[in-house]
Amino acid sequence: MRENISDAVIGVDIGKTKIASGIVKKDGQLLYKREVNTNMKEGGMAIVNQCISLIRKALDGSKYSPSNIGIGSSGVVDYKNGVVVSSGSIPKWHNIRLKEIIEKTFGLPTKIDNDVHVAALGEHYFGAGRGIRNSVYLTISTGIGVGVVYQGKIWHGSHGLSGQIAHLPLFGSKTVNDMFSGNGIARRASKLMGINLSTSDVFNEARKNNKVARKIIEEAIEGASKTIALFSNIIDPDIFIVGGSVALKQENFLTRIKDRTKKILSKYELQLPYGPVIKRAELGEDAGVIGAASLWLDGE
């Protein structure tokens, strides 16, 4: 017999590697979760159908009766109209009227937003930002993204593009993505060392004192630290939350970023007496699903 819990929400996280769905109570408790590998070969409607299948399984296989659906998607998202506008990496992932499709399929009110935005919202409400007014979330993963939460709501900017920093130049012609994303680290190391390396391979080589790998990791730490320092001074949040697979899984990487950020800003402490509070993200791989459900908490 299904338990009628009106405060349960289905959260869906659409990424380039996997699609995950879950049932989340409005207190942040994850009741159910299931995931599949993203169909990157076909993209487009094949991914939409994967989402529909996951949502249907969540509804059919659970004793709970969710009242709403929240979706976070990789790419540029028109959150007001519920449309995936474009993606530079997912094939055929453009002009997808996802809100309309999901609402017609399941008859449940649906909200969608960018995946980094929703992860930021999840961490703000239920992770490292609990009880905080304003937070900035930085994901250091395959790619780089930023989500700003201002007084409990996602700060979208005028066109919904807030936090799209991956392409910004950081050192000469090198972008944020080049310097400290997982793909950027692996790509630069592979080119300089003449062999195909994964991000983990580069970190392992650095721990073995490989000079090229160490230099790339040092540059990644410098790039991430300068980015955090810049955002902290421009936005002045209560807390800076760092998540993503590279930040959380590589030993001492985040600790070294914290230390370097503090050192960068120390010379300006008279002008900038309130240094950034930097914390490790707490929701891990559940941030996207919990964050998508949290779209129903931000009051929009």
C-alpha positions as CSV (number, residue, x, y, z in Angstrom):
1,M,0.0,0.0,0.0
2,R,1.4,3.4,-1.0
3,E,2.1,5.9,1.7
4,N,0.7,9.3,0.9
5,I,3.6,11.6,1.8
6,S,2.8,15.0,0.2
7,D,6.1,16.4,1.0
8,A,8.1,14.0,-1.1
9,V,9.6,15.1,-4.5
10,I,11.2,13.2,-7.3
11,G,14.6,14.6,-8.1
12,V,16.4,13.8,-11.4
13,D,20.1,14.6,-12.2
14,I,21.0,14.5,-15.9
15,G,24.8,14.5,-16.4
16,K,27.2,13.5,-19.2
17,T,28.1,10.3,-17.5
18,K,24.9,9.2,-15.7
19,I,21.3,10.0,-15.1
20,A,20.1,9.5,-11.5
21,S,16.6,9.8,-10.1
22,G,15.4,9.6,-6.5
23,I,12.6,10.3,-4.1
24,V,13.5,13.0,-1.6
25,K,11.5,14.3,1.3
26,K,11.4,18.0,1.7
27,D,13.6,17.7,4.8
28,G,16.4,16.4,2.4
29,Q,16.1,12.7,3.3
30,L,16.8,10.6,0.2
31,L,14.3,7.7,0.3
32,Y,15.1,6.0,-3.0
33,K,17.7,6.3,-5.8
34,R,18.4,4.6,-9.1
35,E,20.8,5.6,-11.9
36,V,21.7,4.6,-15.5
37,N,24.6,5.5,-17.8
38,T,23.7,8.5,-20.0
39,N,22.9,7.5,-23.6
40,M,25.6,9.8,-25.1
41,K,25.6,8.0,-28.4
42,E,22.0,8.9,-29.3
43,G,21.5,11.9,-27.0
44,G,18.4,14.1,-27.4
45,M,15.1,12.2,-27.0
46,A,16.9,9.0,-26.0
47,I,18.0,10.8,-22.9
48,V,14.5,12.2,-22.3
49,N,13.2,8.6,-22.5
50,Q,15.8,7.5,-20.0
51,C,14.5,10.1,-17.6
52,I,10.9,9.0,-18.2
53,S,11.8,5.4,-17.5
54,L,13.6,6.3,-14.3
55,I,10.8,8.5,-13.0
56,R,8.2,5.8,-13.8
57,K,10.3,3.2,-11.9
58,A,10.5,5.5,-8.9
59,L,6.8,6.0,-8.9
60,D,5.9,2.3,-9.5
61,G,8.5,0.9,-7.1
62,S,8.0,3.1,-4.1
63,K,5.4,3.2,-1.4
64,Y,5.6,7.0,-1.5
65,S,3.5,9.4,-3.6
66,P,5.6,12.3,-4.7
67,S,3.8,15.6,-5.4
68,N,6.3,17.3,-7.7
69,I,9.3,16.6,-10.0
70,G,12.6,18.6,-10.0
71,I,15.2,18.1,-12.7
72,G,18.8,19.3,-13.0
73,S,20.4,19.1,-16.4
74,S,23.8,19.6,-17.8
75,G,23.9,22.5,-20.3
76,V,22.2,25.9,-20.7
77,V,18.7,25.8,-19.2
78,D,15.8,28.2,-19.6
79,Y,14.5,27.6,-16.1
80,K,11.5,29.9,-16.5
81,N,10.1,28.0,-19.5
82,G,11.5,24.6,-18.6
83,V,13.6,24.2,-21.8
84,V,17.1,22.8,-22.2
85,V,18.5,25.4,-24.6
86,S,21.8,23.9,-25.5
87,S,24.8,21.7,-24.5
88,G,28.3,21.8,-25.8
89,S,28.9,18.2,-25.0
90,I,25.6,16.2,-25.0
91,P,24.5,15.4,-28.6
92,K,21.1,16.7,-29.8
93,W,20.6,18.2,-26.3
94,H,19.1,21.5,-27.5
95,N,15.6,23.0,-27.5
96,I,14.3,20.2,-25.4
97,R,11.0,21.2,-23.9
98,L,11.6,19.0,-20.9
99,K,9.2,20.5,-18.4
100,E,6.3,20.2,-20.9
101,I,7.2,16.6,-21.8
102,I,7.5,15.4,-18.2
103,E,4.3,17.2,-17.0
104,K,2.3,15.7,-19.9
105,T,3.7,12.2,-19.2
106,F,3.2,12.2,-15.4
107,G,0.7,14.9,-14.6
108,L,3.0,16.3,-11.8
109,P,4.2,19.9,-11.6
110,T,7.8,20.0,-12.8
111,K,10.7,22.5,-12.5
112,I,14.1,22.2,-14.3
113,D,17.4,24.1,-13.9
114,N,21.1,23.7,-14.7
115,D,22.7,20.7,-12.9
116,V,25.3,22.9,-11.0
117,H,22.6,25.3,-9.9
118,V,20.6,22.5,-8.4
119,A,23.6,20.9,-6.7
120,A,24.4,24.3,-5.2
121,L,20.8,24.5,-3.9
122,G,21.0,21.0,-2.4
123,E,24.2,21.9,-0.6
124,H,22.8,25.2,0.6
125,Y,19.7,23.6,2.2
126,F,20.9,20.2,3.3
127,G,24.7,20.0,3.0
128,A,27.6,22.3,4.0
129,G,25.5,25.4,3.7
130,R,22.7,24.5,6.1
131,G,21.5,27.6,8.0
132,I,23.5,30.0,5.8
133,R,22.0,33.0,4.0
134,N,24.3,33.2,1.0
135,S,26.6,30.5,-0.5
136,V,28.7,29.8,-3.6
137,Y,29.2,26.3,-4.8
138,L,32.1,25.3,-7.0
139,T,32.2,21.9,-8.7
140,I,35.6,20.6,-9.7
141,S,34.8,17.5,-11.7
142,T,35.0,16.5,-15.4
143,G,34.2,20.2,-16.0
144,I,33.9,23.3,-13.9
145,G,30.8,25.1,-12.8
146,V,29.6,27.6,-10.2
147,G,26.3,28.0,-8.5
148,V,25.4,31.0,-6.4
149,V,22.5,30.9,-3.8
150,Y,21.4,34.3,-2.5
151,Q,19.1,34.3,0.4
152,G,17.9,30.8,-0.3
153,K,17.3,31.2,-4.0
154,I,19.5,30.4,-7.1
155,W,21.1,33.5,-8.6
156,H,20.5,33.0,-12.3
157,G,21.6,36.3,-13.7
158,S,19.6,38.0,-16.5
159,H,19.8,35.1,-18.9
160,G,20.1,32.1,-16.7
161,L,23.9,31.9,-17.3
162,S,25.2,32.7,-13.9
163,G,28.2,30.5,-13.0
164,Q,29.1,29.5,-16.6
165,I,32.9,30.1,-15.9
166,A,34.6,27.2,-17.6
167,H,35.5,29.1,-20.8
168,L,36.9,32.2,-19.0
169,P,40.6,32.9,-19.5
170,L,42.7,32.4,-16.3
171,F,46.4,32.3,-17.3
172,G,47.1,33.7,-20.8
173,S,45.1,31.7,-23.3
174,K,44.4,28.9,-20.7
175,T,40.8,28.8,-19.5
176,V,39.4,27.8,-16.1
177,N,38.5,24.5,-17.7
178,D,42.0,24.0,-19.1
179,M,43.6,24.7,-15.7
180,F,41.8,22.7,-13.1
181,S,38.9,20.6,-14.5
182,G,39.4,16.8,-14.6
183,N,39.4,16.9,-18.4
184,G,41.8,19.8,-18.5
185,I,44.3,18.2,-16.1
186,A,44.2,14.9,-18.1
187,R,44.4,16.6,-21.5
188,R,47.4,18.9,-20.6
189,A,49.3,16.0,-19.0
190,S,48.6,13.7,-21.9
191,K,49.9,16.2,-24.4
192,L,53.1,17.1,-22.4
193,M,53.9,13.5,-21.4
194,G,53.1,11.9,-24.8
195,I,50.8,9.2,-23.4
196,N,47.0,9.0,-22.8
197,L,46.4,9.7,-19.1
198,S,43.2,9.9,-17.0
199,T,42.8,12.6,-14.3
200,S,43.6,9.9,-11.6
201,D,46.7,8.9,-13.5
202,V,48.0,12.4,-13.4
203,F,47.5,12.7,-9.6
204,N,49.1,9.2,-9.1
205,E,52.1,10.3,-11.2
206,A,52.4,13.5,-9.1
207,R,52.5,11.5,-5.9
208,K,55.4,9.5,-7.5
209,N,57.2,12.9,-7.9
210,N,56.8,13.0,-11.7
211,K,57.9,16.5,-12.4
212,V,55.5,17.2,-15.3
213,A,52.5,15.8,-13.3
214,R,53.5,17.7,-10.2
215,K,53.7,21.0,-12.2
216,I,50.2,20.4,-13.7
217,I,48.7,19.7,-10.3
218,E,50.4,22.8,-8.8
219,E,49.0,24.9,-11.6
220,A,45.6,23.4,-11.0
221,I,45.7,24.3,-7.4
222,E,46.8,27.8,-8.3
223,G,44.0,28.2,-10.8
224,A,41.3,26.9,-8.4
225,S,42.6,29.1,-5.6
226,K,42.6,32.3,-7.7
227,T,39.1,31.5,-8.9
228,I,37.8,31.1,-5.4
229,A,39.6,34.2,-4.2
230,L,38.1,36.2,-7.1
231,F,34.6,35.0,-6.5
232,S,34.8,35.5,-2.8
233,N,35.8,39.1,-3.2
234,I,33.2,39.8,-5.9
235,I,30.2,38.1,-4.2
236,D,31.3,38.0,-0.5
237,P,29.3,34.9,0.4
238,D,28.9,33.5,3.9
239,I,30.5,30.3,2.7
240,F,32.3,28.8,-0.3
241,I,31.4,25.1,-0.9
242,V,33.6,23.0,-3.1
243,G,32.4,19.7,-4.5
244,G,32.8,17.5,-7.6
245,S,34.7,14.2,-8.1
246,V,38.2,15.8,-8.5
247,A,37.9,18.0,-5.5
248,L,36.5,15.3,-3.2
249,K,38.3,12.2,-4.3
250,Q,41.9,13.3,-4.8
251,E,43.9,13.2,-1.6
252,N,44.9,16.7,-0.1
253,F,43.8,18.5,-3.2
254,L,41.0,20.6,-1.5
255,T,43.2,21.2,1.6
256,R,46.0,22.6,-0.6
257,I,43.4,24.8,-2.4
258,K,42.2,26.2,0.9
259,D,45.7,26.9,2.1
260,R,46.7,28.6,-1.2
261,T,43.5,30.7,-1.3
262,K,44.2,32.0,2.2
263,K,47.8,32.8,1.2
264,I,46.7,34.7,-1.9
265,L,44.4,36.8,0.1
266,S,46.6,37.3,3.1
267,K,48.5,40.3,1.6
268,Y,45.2,42.2,1.2
269,E,43.8,41.4,4.7
270,L,43.7,45.1,5.7
271,Q,41.4,45.9,2.7
272,L,39.7,42.5,2.8
273,P,39.5,41.5,6.5
274,Y,36.9,38.7,6.0
275,G,38.6,35.9,4.3
276,P,36.5,33.2,2.6
277,V,35.1,30.3,4.6
278,I,35.7,27.3,2.4
279,K,34.1,23.9,3.2
280,R,34.0,20.5,1.6
281,A,30.6,19.6,0.0
282,E,28.7,17.1,2.1
283,L,26.1,15.5,-0.2
284,G,28.6,13.8,-2.5
285,E,27.0,12.0,-5.5
286,D,23.5,12.6,-4.1
287,A,23.9,16.4,-4.5
288,G,22.2,16.5,-7.9
289,V,19.2,14.4,-7.0
290,I,18.6,16.2,-3.6
291,G,19.3,19.5,-5.2
292,A,16.8,18.9,-8.0
293,A,14.1,18.1,-5.4
294,S,15.2,21.3,-3.6
295,L,13.9,23.4,-6.6
296,W,10.6,23.1,-4.8
297,L,12.0,24.8,-1.7
298,D,13.5,28.0,-3.3
299,G,10.2,29.8,-3.5
300,E,10.2,30.5,-7.3
